[in-house]
């Protein structure tokens, strides 16, 4: 069992975070399902879904960082891919925000759903390239992942 000792905190992080995410999704969907307004699906895709995606991304980044890797390069590659994917997803969210008609987004909506996540994912992707030459760069990656997930709750 000594070969699994390094994975102990990995399973604690993943298990507890997965339970919290499932609970969060259940509460949100239950509240929305009681009385959905017209075009609620479009607004949900633009405003509710990104929050769940960012929380899931933070969970994924935590799990990747906590796994016992033998080298920094594969971790940096995964983090770079997550950063680039998050930047693309932020563009999709911006398009959905413009297309939906249930709510007129204001400056704070654009800031918290597009600008800040894009900045966090861009720094995440950029820092992943530097991590291979500077292993402490993964600390910056972790912080960017947390910022991407928690930007709505500050």
Phi and psi in radians as a Rosetta constraint file:
Dihedral C 1 N 2 CA 2 C 2 CIRCULARHARMONIC -1.137 0.35
Dihedral N 2 CA 2 C 2 N 3 CIRCULARHARMONIC -0.461 0.35
Dihedral C 2 N 3 CA 3 C 3 CIRCULARHARMONIC -1.212 0.35
Dihedral N 3 CA 3 C 3 N 4 CIRCULARHARMONIC -0.293 0.35
Dihedral C 3 N 4 CA 4 C 4 CIRCULARHARMONIC -1.710 0.35
Dihedral N 4 CA 4 C 4 N 5 CIRCULARHARMONIC -0.044 0.35
Dihedral C 4 N 5 CA 5 C 5 CIRCULARHARMONIC -1.088 0.35
Dihedral N 5 CA 5 C 5 N 6 CIRCULARHARMONIC -0.632 0.35
Dihedral C 5 N 6 CA 6 C 6 CIRCULARHARMONIC -1.203 0.35
Dihedral N 6 CA 6 C 6 N 7 CIRCULARHARMONIC -0.342 0.35
Dihedral C 6 N 7 CA 7 C 7 CIRCULARHARMONIC -1.569 0.35
Dihedral N 7 CA 7 C 7 N 8 CIRCULARHARMONIC -0.013 0.35
Dihedral C 7 N 8 CA 8 C 8 CIRCULARHARMONIC -0.965 0.35
Dihedral N 8 CA 8 C 8 N 9 CIRCULARHARMONIC -0.971 0.35
Dihedral C 8 N 9 CA 9 C 9 CIRCULARHARMONIC -1.233 0.35
Dihedral N 9 CA 9 C 9 N 10 CIRCULARHARMONIC -0.426 0.35
Dihedral C 9 N 10 CA 10 C 10 CIRCULARHARMONIC -1.035 0.35
Dihedral N 10 CA 10 C 10 N 11 CIRCULARHARMONIC -0.849 0.35
Dihedral C 10 N 11 CA 11 C 11 CIRCULARHARMONIC -1.210 0.35
Dihedral N 11 CA 11 C 11 N 12 CIRCULARHARMONIC -0.548 0.35
Dihedral C 11 N 12 CA 12 C 12 CIRCULARHARMONIC -1.139 0.35
Dihedral N 12 CA 12 C 12 N 13 CIRCULARHARMONIC -0.798 0.35
Dihedral C 12 N 13 CA 13 C 13 CIRCULARHARMONIC -1.111 0.35
Dihedral N 13 CA 13 C 13 N 14 CIRCULARHARMONIC -0.896 0.35
Dihedral C 13 N 14 CA 14 C 14 CIRCULARHARMONIC -1.151 0.35
Dihedral N 14 CA 14 C 14 N 15 CIRCULARHARMONIC -0.768 0.35
Dihedral C 14 N 15 CA 15 C 15 CIRCULARHARMONIC -1.138 0.35
Dihedral N 15 CA 15 C 15 N 16 CIRCULARHARMONIC -0.828 0.35
Dihedral C 15 N 16 CA 16 C 16 CIRCULARHARMONIC -1.232 0.35
Dihedral N 16 CA 16 C 16 N 17 CIRCULARHARMONIC -0.664 0.35
Dihedral C 16 N 17 CA 17 C 17 CIRCULARHARMONIC -1.207 0.35
Dihedral N 17 CA 17 C 17 N 18 CIRCULARHARMONIC -0.671 0.35
Dihedral C 17 N 18 CA 18 C 18 CIRCULARHARMONIC -1.102 0.35
Dihedral N 18 CA 18 C 18 N 19 CIRCULARHARMONIC -0.714 0.35
Dihedral C 18 N 19 CA 19 C 19 CIRCULARHARMONIC -1.096 0.35
Dihedral N 19 CA 19 C 19 N 20 CIRCULARHARMONIC -0.726 0.35
Dihedral C 19 N 20 CA 20 C 20 CIRCULARHARMONIC -1.141 0.35
Dihedral N 20 CA 20 C 20 N 21 CIRCULARHARMONIC -0.716 0.35
Dihedral C 20 N 21 CA 21 C 21 CIRCULARHARMONIC -1.139 0.35
Dihedral N 21 CA 21 C 21 N 22 CIRCULARHARMONIC -0.713 0.35
Dihedral C 21 N 22 CA 22 C 22 CIRCULARHARMONIC -1.109 0.35
Dihedral N 22 CA 22 C 22 N 23 CIRCULARHARMONIC -0.742 0.35
Dihedral C 22 N 23 CA 23 C 23 CIRCULARHARMONIC -1.098 0.35
Dihedral N 23 CA 23 C 23 N 24 CIRCULARHARMONIC -0.734 0.35
Dihedral C 23 N 24 CA 24 C 24 CIRCULARHARMONIC -1.086 0.35
Dihedral N 24 CA 24 C 24 N 25 CIRCULARHARMONIC -0.799 0.35
Dihedral C 24 N 25 CA 25 C 25 CIRCULARHARMONIC -1.084 0.35
Dihedral N 25 CA 25 C 25 N 26 CIRCULARHARMONIC -0.730 0.35
Dihedral C 25 N 26 CA 26 C 26 CIRCULARHARMONIC -1.068 0.35
Dihedral N 26 CA 26 C 26 N 27 CIRCULARHARMONIC -0.800 0.35
Dihedral C 26 N 27 CA 27 C 27 CIRCULARHARMONIC -1.117 0.35
Dihedral N 27 CA 27 C 27 N 28 CIRCULARHARMONIC -0.833 0.35
Dihedral C 27 N 28 CA 28 C 28 CIRCULARHARMONIC -1.104 0.35
Dihedral N 28 CA 28 C 28 N 29 CIRCULARHARMONIC -0.836 0.35
Dihedral C 28 N 29 CA 29 C 29 CIRCULARHARMONIC -1.171 0.35
Dihedral N 29 CA 29 C 29 N 30 CIRCULARHARMONIC -0.562 0.35
Dihedral C 29 N 30 CA 30 C 30 CIRCULARHARMONIC -1.164 0.35
Dihedral N 30 CA 30 C 30 N 31 CIRCULARHARMONIC -0.759 0.35
Dihedral C 30 N 31 CA 31 C 31 CIRCULARHARMONIC -1.146 0.35
Dihedral N 31 CA 31 C 31 N 32 CIRCULARHARMONIC -0.697 0.35
Dihedral C 31 N 32 CA 32 C 32 CIRCULARHARMONIC -1.269 0.35
Dihedral N 32 CA 32 C 32 N 33 CIRCULARHARMONIC -0.627 0.35
Dihedral C 32 N 33 CA 33 C 33 CIRCULARHARMONIC -1.213 0.35
Dihedral N 33 CA 33 C 33 N 34 CIRCULARHARMONIC -0.383 0.35
Dihedral C 33 N 34 CA 34 C 34 CIRCULARHARMONIC -1.096 0.35
Dihedral N 34 CA 34 C 34 N 35 CIRCULARHARMONIC -0.740 0.35
Dihedral C 34 N 35 CA 35 C 35 CIRCULARHARMONIC -2.660 0.35
Dihedral N 35 CA 35 C 35 N 36 CIRCULARHARMONIC 1.398 0.35
Dihedral C 35 N 36 CA 36 C 36 CIRCULARHARMONIC -1.298 0.35
Dihedral N 36 CA 36 C 36 N 37 CIRCULARHARMONIC 2.253 0.35
Dihedral C 36 N 37 CA 37 C 37 CIRCULARHARMONIC -1.289 0.35
Dihedral N 37 CA 37 C 37 N 38 CIRCULARHARMONIC 2.956 0.35
Dihedral C 37 N 38 CA 38 C 38 CIRCULARHARMONIC -1.070 0.35
Dihedral N 38 CA 38 C 38 N 39 CIRCULARHARMONIC 2.463 0.35
Dihedral C 38 N 39 CA 39 C 39 CIRCULARHARMONIC 1.037 0.35
Dihedral N 39 CA 39 C 39 N 40 CIRCULARHARMONIC 0.509 0.35
Dihedral C 39 N 40 CA 40 C 40 CIRCULARHARMONIC -1.168 0.35
Dihedral N 40 CA 40 C 40 N 41 CIRCULARHARMONIC -0.530 0.35
Dihedral C 40 N 41 CA 41 C 41 CIRCULARHARMONIC -1.126 0.35
Dihedral N 41 CA 41 C 41 N 42 CIRCULARHARMONIC -0.727 0.35
Dihedral C 41 N 42 CA 42 C 42 CIRCULARHARMONIC -1.123 0.35
Dihedral N 42 CA 42 C 42 N 43 CIRCULARHARMONIC -0.769 0.35
Dihedral C 42 N 43 CA 43 C 43 CIRCULARHARMONIC -1.176 0.35
Dihedral N 43 CA 43 C 43 N 44 CIRCULARHARMONIC -0.647 0.35
Dihedral C 43 N 44 CA 44 C 44 CIRCULARHARMONIC -1.114 0.35
Dihedral N 44 CA 44 C 44 N 45 CIRCULARHARMONIC -0.705 0.35
Dihedral C 44 N 45 CA 45 C 45 CIRCULARHARMONIC -1.155 0.35
Dihedral N 45 CA 45 C 45 N 46 CIRCULARHARMONIC -0.510 0.35
Dihedral C 45 N 46 CA 46 C 46 CIRCULARHARMONIC -1.517 0.35
Dihedral N 46 CA 46 C 46 N 47 CIRCULARHARMONIC -0.556 0.35
Dihedral C 46 N 47 CA 47 C 47 CIRCULARHARMONIC -2.075 0.35
Dihedral N 47 CA 47 C 47 N 48 CIRCULARHARMONIC -0.648 0.35
Dihedral C 47 N 48 CA 48 C 48 CIRCULARHARMONIC -1.534 0.35
Dihedral N 48 CA 48 C 48 N 49 CIRCULARHARMONIC -0.787 0.35
Dihedral C 48 N 49 CA 49 C 49 CIRCULARHARMONIC -1.033 0.35
Dihedral N 49 CA 49 C 49 N 50 CIRCULARHARMONIC -0.737 0.35
Dihedral C 49 N 50 CA 50 C 50 CIRCULARHARMONIC -1.028 0.35
Dihedral N 50 CA 50 C 50 N 51 CIRCULARHARMONIC -0.606 0.35
Dihedral C 50 N 51 CA 51 C 51 CIRCULARHARMONIC -1.097 0.35
Dihedral N 51 CA 51 C 51 N 52 CIRCULARHARMONIC -0.763 0.35
Dihedral C 51 N 52 CA 52 C 52 CIRCULARHARMONIC -1.141 0.35
Dihedral N 52 CA 52 C 52 N 53 CIRCULARHARMONIC -0.713 0.35
Dihedral C 52 N 53 CA 53 C 53 CIRCULARHARMONIC -1.109 0.35
Dihedral N 53 CA 53 C 53 N 54 CIRCULARHARMONIC -0.729 0.35
Dihedral C 53 N 54 CA 54 C 54 CIRCULARHARMONIC -1.177 0.35
Dihedral N 54 CA 54 C 54 N 55 CIRCULARHARMONIC -0.681 0.35
Dihedral C 54 N 55 CA 55 C 55 CIRCULARHARMONIC -1.096 0.35
Dihedral N 55 CA 55 C 55 N 56 CIRCULARHARMONIC -0.755 0.35
Dihedral C 55 N 56 CA 56 C 56 CIRCULARHARMONIC -1.104 0.35
Dihedral N 56 CA 56 C 56 N 57 CIRCULARHARMONIC -0.635 0.35
Dihedral C 56 N 57 CA 57 C 57 CIRCULARHARMONIC -1.140 0.35
Dihedral N 57 CA 57 C 57 N 58 CIRCULARHARMONIC -0.743 0.35
Dihedral C 57 N 58 CA 58 C 58 CIRCULARHARMONIC -1.082 0.35
Dihedral N 58 CA 58 C 58 N 59 CIRCULARHARMONIC -0.685 0.35
Dihedral C 58 N 59 CA 59 C 59 CIRCULARHARMONIC -1.105 0.35
Dihedral N 59 CA 59 C 59 N 60 CIRCULARHARMONIC -0.800 0.35
Dihedral C 59 N 60 CA 60 C 60 CIRCULARHARMONIC -1.075 0.35
Dihedral N 60 CA 60 C 60 N 61 CIRCULARHARMONIC -0.779 0.35
Dihedral C 60 N 61 CA 61 C 61 CIRCULARHARMONIC -1.130 0.35
Dihedral N 61 CA 61 C 61 N 62 CIRCULARHARMONIC -0.681 0.35
Dihedral C 61 N 62 CA 62 C 62 CIRCULARHARMONIC -1.115 0.35
Dihedral N 62 CA 62 C 62 N 63 CIRCULARHARMONIC -0.732 0.35
Dihedral C 62 N 63 CA 63 C 63 CIRCULARHARMONIC -1.150 0.35
Dihedral N 63 CA 63 C 63 N 64 CIRCULARHARMONIC -0.738 0.35
Dihedral C 63 N 64 CA 64 C 64 CIRCULARHARMONIC -1.087 0.35
Dihedral N 64 CA 64 C 64 N 65 CIRCULARHARMONIC -0.779 0.35
Dihedral C 64 N 65 CA 65 C 65 CIRCULARHARMONIC -1.209 0.35
Dihedral N 65 CA 65 C 65 N 66 CIRCULARHARMONIC -0.569 0.35
Dihedral C 65 N 66 CA 66 C 66 CIRCULARHARMONIC -1.445 0.35
Dihedral N 66 CA 66 C 66 N 67 CIRCULARHARMONIC -0.343 0.35
Dihedral C 66 N 67 CA 67 C 67 CIRCULARHARMONIC -1.113 0.35
Dihedral N 67 CA 67 C 67 N 68 CIRCULARHARMONIC 2.521 0.35
Dihedral C 67 N 68 CA 68 C 68 CIRCULARHARMONIC -1.364 0.35
Dihedral N 68 CA 68 C 68 N 69 CIRCULARHARMONIC 1.540 0.35
Dihedral C 68 N 69 CA 69 C 69 CIRCULARHARMONIC -1.457 0.35
Dihedral N 69 CA 69 C 69 N 70 CIRCULARHARMONIC 2.613 0.35
Dihedral C 69 N 70 CA 70 C 70 CIRCULARHARMONIC -1.561 0.35
Dihedral N 70 CA 70 C 70 N 71 CIRCULARHARMONIC -0.336 0.35
Dihedral C 70 N 71 CA 71 C 71 CIRCULARHARMONIC -2.521 0.35
Dihedral N 71 CA 71 C 71 N 72 CIRCULARHARMONIC 2.827 0.35
Dihedral C 71 N 72 CA 72 C 72 CIRCULARHARMONIC -1.463 0.35
Dihedral N 72 CA 72 C 72 N 73 CIRCULARHARMONIC -0.483 0.35
Dihedral C 72 N 73 CA 73 C 73 CIRCULARHARMONIC -1.024 0.35
Dihedral N 73 CA 73 C 73 N 74 CIRCULARHARMONIC -0.841 0.35
Dihedral C 73 N 74 CA 74 C 74 CIRCULARHARMONIC -1.146 0.35
Dihedral N 74 CA 74 C 74 N 75 CIRCULARHARMONIC -0.587 0.35
Dihedral C 74 N 75 CA 75 C 75 CIRCULARHARMONIC -1.155 0.35
Dihedral N 75 CA 75 C 75 N 76 CIRCULARHARMONIC -0.797 0.35
Dihedral C 75 N 76 CA 76 C 76 CIRCULARHARMONIC -1.084 0.35
Dihedral N 76 CA 76 C 76 N 77 CIRCULARHARMONIC -0.672 0.35
Dihedral C 76 N 77 CA 77 C 77 CIRCULARHARMONIC -1.124 0.35
Dihedral N 77 CA 77 C 77 N 78 CIRCULARHARMONIC -0.755 0.35
Dihedral C 77 N 78 CA 78 C 78 CIRCULARHARMONIC -1.114 0.35
Dihedral N 78 CA 78 C 78 N 79 CIRCULARHARMONIC -0.766 0.35
Dihedral C 78 N 79 CA 79 C 79 CIRCULARHARMONIC -1.128 0.35
Dihedral N 79 CA 79 C 79 N 80 CIRCULARHARMONIC -0.682 0.35
Dihedral C 79 N 80 CA 80 C 80 CIRCULARHARMONIC -1.102 0.35
Dihedral N 80 CA 80 C 80 N 81 CIRCULARHARMONIC -0.732 0.35
Dihedral C 80 N 81 CA 81 C 81 CIRCULARHARMONIC -1.100 0.35
Dihedral N 81 CA 81 C 81 N 82 CIRCULARHARMONIC -0.739 0.35
Dihedral C 81 N 82 CA 82 C 82 CIRCULARHARMONIC -1.113 0.35
Dihedral N 82 CA 82 C 82 N 83 CIRCULARHARMONIC -0.719 0.35
Dihedral C 82 N 83 CA 83 C 83 CIRCULARHARMONIC -1.098 0.35
Dihedral N 83 CA 83 C 83 N 84 CIRCULARHARMONIC -0.804 0.35
Dihedral C 83 N 84 CA 84 C 84 CIRCULARHARMONIC -1.137 0.35
Dihedral N 84 CA 84 C 84 N 85 CIRCULARHARMONIC -0.729 0.35
Dihedral C 84 N 85 CA 85 C 85 CIRCULARHARMONIC -1.108 0.35
Dihedral N 85 CA 85 C 85 N 86 CIRCULARHARMONIC -0.711 0.35
Dihedral C 85 N 86 CA 86 C 86 CIRCULARHARMONIC -1.120 0.35
Dihedral N 86 CA 86 C 86 N 87 CIRCULARHARMONIC -0.657 0.35
Dihedral C 86 N 87 CA 87 C 87 CIRCULARHARMONIC -1.138 0.35
Dihedral N 87 CA 87 C 87 N 88 CIRCULARHARMONIC -0.732 0.35
Dihedral C 87 N 88 CA 88 C 88 CIRCULARHARMONIC -1.119 0.35
Dihedral N 88 CA 88 C 88 N 89 CIRCULARHARMONIC -0.754 0.35
Dihedral C 88 N 89 CA 89 C 89 CIRCULARHARMONIC -1.094 0.35
Dihedral N 89 CA 89 C 89 N 90 CIRCULARHARMONIC -0.638 0.35
Dihedral C 89 N 90 CA 90 C 90 CIRCULARHARMONIC -1.087 0.35
Dihedral N 90 CA 90 C 90 N 91 CIRCULARHARMONIC -0.649 0.35
Dihedral C 90 N 91 CA 91 C 91 CIRCULARHARMONIC -1.103 0.35
Dihedral N 91 CA 91 C 91 N 92 CIRCULARHARMONIC -0.691 0.35
Dihedral C 91 N 92 CA 92 C 92 CIRCULARHARMONIC -1.115 0.35
Dihedral N 92 CA 92 C 92 N 93 CIRCULARHARMONIC -0.725 0.35
Dihedral C 92 N 93 CA 93 C 93 CIRCULARHARMONIC -1.079 0.35
Dihedral N 93 CA 93 C 93 N 94 CIRCULARHARMONIC -0.739 0.35
Dihedral C 93 N 94 CA 94 C 94 CIRCULARHARMONIC -1.068 0.35
Dihedral N 94 CA 94 C 94 N 95 CIRCULARHARMONIC -0.716 0.35
Dihedral C 94 N 95 CA 95 C 95 CIRCULARHARMONIC -1.123 0.35
Dihedral N 95 CA 95 C 95 N 96 CIRCULARHARMONIC -0.723 0.35
Dihedral C 95 N 96 CA 96 C 96 CIRCULARHARMONIC -1.143 0.35
Dihedral N 96 CA 96 C 96 N 97 CIRCULARHARMONIC -0.651 0.35
Dihedral C 96 N 97 CA 97 C 97 CIRCULARHARMONIC -1.121 0.35
Dihedral N 97 CA 97 C 97 N 98 CIRCULARHARMONIC -0.694 0.35
Dihedral C 97 N 98 CA 98 C 98 CIRCULARHARMONIC -1.214 0.35
Dihedral N 98 CA 98 C 98 N 99 CIRCULARHARMONIC -0.628 0.35
Dihedral C 98 N 99 CA 99 C 99 CIRCULARHARMONIC -1.366 0.35
Dihedral N 99 CA 99 C 99 N 100 CIRCULARHARMONIC -0.521 0.35
Dihedral C 99 N 100 CA 100 C 100 CIRCULARHARMONIC -1.279 0.35
Dihedral N 100 CA 100 C 100 N 101 CIRCULARHARMONIC 2.614 0.35
Dihedral C 100 N 101 CA 101 C 101 CIRCULARHARMONIC -2.066 0.35
Dihedral N 101 CA 101 C 101 N 102 CIRCULARHARMONIC 0.082 0.35
Dihedral C 101 N 102 CA 102 C 102 CIRCULARHARMONIC -1.349 0.35
Dihedral N 102 CA 102 C 102 N 103 CIRCULARHARMONIC -0.392 0.35
Dihedral C 102 N 103 CA 103 C 103 CIRCULARHARMONIC -2.664 0.35
Dihedral N 103 CA 103 C 103 N 104 CIRCULARHARMONIC 2.404 0.35
Dihedral C 103 N 104 CA 104 C 104 CIRCULARHARMONIC -1.579 0.35
Dihedral N 104 CA 104 C 104 N 105 CIRCULARHARMONIC 1.908 0.35
Dihedral C 104 N 105 CA 105 C 105 CIRCULARHARMONIC -1.104 0.35
Dihedral N 105 CA 105 C 105 N 106 CIRCULARHARMONIC 2.459 0.35
Dihedral C 105 N 106 CA 106 C 106 CIRCULARHARMONIC -1.851 0.35
Dihedral N 106 CA 106 C 106 N 107 CIRCULARHARMONIC -3.121 0.35
Dihedral C 106 N 107 CA 107 C 107 CIRCULARHARMONIC -0.969 0.35
Dihedral N 107 CA 107 C 107 N 108 CIRCULARHARMONIC -0.767 0.35
Dihedral C 107 N 108 CA 108 C 108 CIRCULARHARMONIC -1.095 0.35
Dihedral N 108 CA 108 C 108 N 109 CIRCULARHARMONIC -0.618 0.35
Dihedral C 108 N 109 CA 109 C 109 CIRCULARHARMONIC -1.109 0.35
Dihedral N 109 CA 109 C 109 N 110 CIRCULARHARMONIC -0.796 0.35
Dihedral C 109 N 110 CA 110 C 110 CIRCULARHARMONIC -1.125 0.35
Dihedral N 110 CA 110 C 110 N 111 CIRCULARHARMONIC -0.675 0.35
Dihedral C 110 N 111 CA 111 C 111 CIRCULARHARMONIC -1.147 0.35
Dihedral N 111 CA 111 C 111 N 112 CIRCULARHARMONIC -0.862 0.35
Dihedral C 111 N 112 CA 112 C 112 CIRCULARHARMONIC -1.461 0.35
Dihedral N 112 CA 112 C 112 N 113 CIRCULARHARMONIC -0.343 0.35
Dihedral C 112 N 113 CA 113 C 113 CIRCULARHARMONIC -1.793 0.35
Dihedral N 113 CA 113 C 113 N 114 CIRCULARHARMONIC -0.310 0.35
Dihedral C 113 N 114 CA 114 C 114 CIRCULARHARMONIC -2.191 0.35
Dihedral N 114 CA 114 C 114 N 115 CIRCULARHARMONIC -0.984 0.35
Dihedral C 114 N 115 CA 115 C 115 CIRCULARHARMONIC -1.175 0.35
Dihedral N 115 CA 115 C 115 N 116 CIRCULARHARMONIC -0.940 0.35
Dihedral C 115 N 116 CA 116 C 116 CIRCULARHARMONIC -1.145 0.35
Dihedral N 116 CA 116 C 116 N 117 CIRCULARHARMONIC -0.782 0.35
Dihedral C 116 N 117 CA 117 C 117 CIRCULARHARMONIC -1.093 0.35
Dihedral N 117 CA 117 C 117 N 118 CIRCULARHARMONIC -0.685 0.35
Dihedral C 117 N 118 CA 118 C 118 CIRCULARHARMONIC -1.092 0.35
Dihedral N 118 CA 118 C 118 N 119 CIRCULARHARMONIC -0.742 0.35
Dihedral C 118 N 119 CA 119 C 119 CIRCULARHARMONIC -1.094 0.35
Dihedral N 119 CA 119 C 119 N 120 CIRCULARHARMONIC -0.767 0.35
Dihedral C 119 N 120 CA 120 C 120 CIRCULARHARMONIC -1.123 0.35
Dihedral N 120 CA 120 C 120 N 121 CIRCULARHARMONIC -0.769 0.35
Dihedral C 120 N 121 CA 121 C 121 CIRCULARHARMONIC -1.197 0.35
Dihedral N 121 CA 121 C 121 N 122 CIRCULARHARMONIC -0.609 0.35
Dihedral C 121 N 122 CA 122 C 122 CIRCULARHARMONIC -1.160 0.35
Dihedral N 122 CA 122 C 122 N 123 CIRCULARHARMONIC -0.754 0.35
Dihedral C 122 N 123 CA 123 C 123 CIRCULARHARMONIC -1.154 0.35
Dihedral N 123 CA 123 C 123 N 124 CIRCULARHARMONIC -0.654 0.35
Dihedral C 123 N 124 CA 124 C 124 CIRCULARHARMONIC -1.051 0.35
Dihedral N 124 CA 124 C 124 N 125 CIRCULARHARMONIC -0.825 0.35
Dihedral C 124 N 125 CA 125 C 125 CIRCULARHARMONIC -1.139 0.35
Dihedral N 125 CA 125 C 125 N 126 CIRCULARHARMONIC -0.754 0.35
Dihedral C 125 N 126 CA 126 C 126 CIRCULARHARMONIC -1.168 0.35
Dihedral N 126 CA 126 C 126 N 127 CIRCULARHARMONIC -0.715 0.35
Dihedral C 126 N 127 CA 127 C 127 CIRCULARHARMONIC -1.226 0.35
Dihedral N 127 CA 127 C 127 N 128 CIRCULARHARMONIC -0.429 0.35
Dihedral C 127 N 128 CA 128 C 128 CIRCULARHARMONIC -1.148 0.35
Dihedral N 128 CA 128 C 128 N 129 CIRCULARHARMONIC -0.586 0.35
Dihedral C 128 N 129 CA 129 C 129 CIRCULARHARMONIC -1.191 0.35
Dihedral N 129 CA 129 C 129 N 130 CIRCULARHARMONIC -0.605 0.35
Dihedral C 129 N 130 CA 130 C 130 CIRCULARHARMONIC -1.381 0.35
Dihedral N 130 CA 130 C 130 N 131 CIRCULARHARMONIC -0.333 0.35
Dihedral C 130 N 131 CA 131 C 131 CIRCULARHARMONIC -1.148 0.35
Dihedral N 131 CA 131 C 131 N 132 CIRCULARHARMONIC -0.520 0.35
Dihedral C 131 N 132 CA 132 C 132 CIRCULARHARMONIC -1.178 0.35
Dihedral N 132 CA 132 C 132 N 133 CIRCULARHARMONIC -0.523 0.35
Dihedral C 132 N 133 CA 133 C 133 CIRCULARHARMONIC -1.653 0.35
Dihedral N 133 CA 133 C 133 N 134 CIRCULARHARMONIC -0.353 0.35
Dihedral C 133 N 134 CA 134 C 134 CIRCULARHARMONIC -2.305 0.35
Dihedral N 134 CA 134 C 134 N 135 CIRCULARHARMONIC 1.661 0.35
Dihedral C 134 N 135 CA 135 C 135 CIRCULARHARMONIC -0.988 0.35
Dihedral N 135 CA 135 C 135 N 136 CIRCULARHARMONIC -0.447 0.35
Dihedral C 135 N 136 CA 136 C 136 CIRCULARHARMONIC -1.248 0.35
Dihedral N 136 CA 136 C 136 N 137 CIRCULARHARMONIC -0.160 0.35
Dihedral C 136 N 137 CA 137 C 137 CIRCULARHARMONIC -1.111 0.35
Dihedral N 137 CA 137 C 137 N 138 CIRCULARHARMONIC -0.350 0.35
Dihedral C 137 N 138 CA 138 C 138 CIRCULARHARMONIC -1.155 0.35
Dihedral N 138 CA 138 C 138 N 139 CIRCULARHARMONIC -0.432 0.35
Dihedral C 138 N 139 CA 139 C 139 CIRCULARHARMONIC -1.120 0.35
Dihedral N 139 CA 139 C 139 N 140 CIRCULARHARMONIC -0.731 0.35
Dihedral C 139 N 140 CA 140 C 140 CIRCULARHARMONIC -1.093 0.35
Dihedral N 140 CA 140 C 140 N 141 CIRCULARHARMONIC -0.715 0.35
Dihedral C 140 N 141 CA 141 C 141 CIRCULARHARMONIC -1.052 0.35
Dihedral N 141 CA 141 C 141 N 142 CIRCULARHARMONIC -0.783 0.35
Dihedral C 141 N 142 CA 142 C 142 CIRCULARHARMONIC -1.075 0.35
Dihedral N 142 CA 142 C 142 N 143 CIRCULARHARMONIC -0.759 0.35
Dihedral C 142 N 143 CA 143 C 143 CIRCULARHARMONIC -1.135 0.35
Dihedral N 143 CA 143 C 143 N 144 CIRCULARHARMONIC -0.647 0.35
Dihedral C 143 N 144 CA 144 C 144 CIRCULARHARMONIC -1.181 0.35
Dihedral N 144 CA 144 C 144 N 145 CIRCULARHARMONIC -0.664 0.35
Dihedral C 144 N 145 CA 145 C 145 CIRCULARHARMONIC -1.104 0.35
Dihedral N 145 CA 145 C 145 N 146 CIRCULARHARMONIC -0.726 0.35
Dihedral C 145 N 146 CA 146 C 146 CIRCULARHARMONIC -1.142 0.35
Dihedral N 146 CA 146 C 146 N 147 CIRCULARHARMONIC -0.682 0.35
Dihedral C 146 N 147 CA 147 C 147 CIRCULARHARMONIC -1.131 0.35
Dihedral N 147 CA 147 C 147 N 148 CIRCULARHARMONIC -0.671 0.35
Dihedral C 147 N 148 CA 148 C 148 CIRCULARHARMONIC -1.126 0.35
Dihedral N 148 CA 148 C 148 N 149 CIRCULARHARMONIC -0.632 0.35
Dihedral C 148 N 149 CA 149 C 149 CIRCULARHARMONIC -1.413 0.35
Dihedral N 149 CA 149 C 149 N 150 CIRCULARHARMONIC -0.603 0.35
Dihedral C 149 N 150 CA 150 C 150 CIRCULARHARMONIC -1.775 0.35
Dihedral N 150 CA 150 C 150 N 151 CIRCULARHARMONIC 0.145 0.35
Dihedral C 150 N 151 CA 151 C 151 CIRCULARHARMONIC -1.046 0.35
Dihedral N 151 CA 151 C 151 N 152 CIRCULARHARMONIC -0.508 0.35
Dihedral C 151 N 152 CA 152 C 152 CIRCULARHARMONIC -1.416 0.35
Dihedral N 152 CA 152 C 152 N 153 CIRCULARHARMONIC -0.242 0.35
Dihedral C 152 N 153 CA 153 C 153 CIRCULARHARMONIC -1.954 0.35
Dihedral N 153 CA 153 C 153 N 154 CIRCULARHARMONIC 0.388 0.35
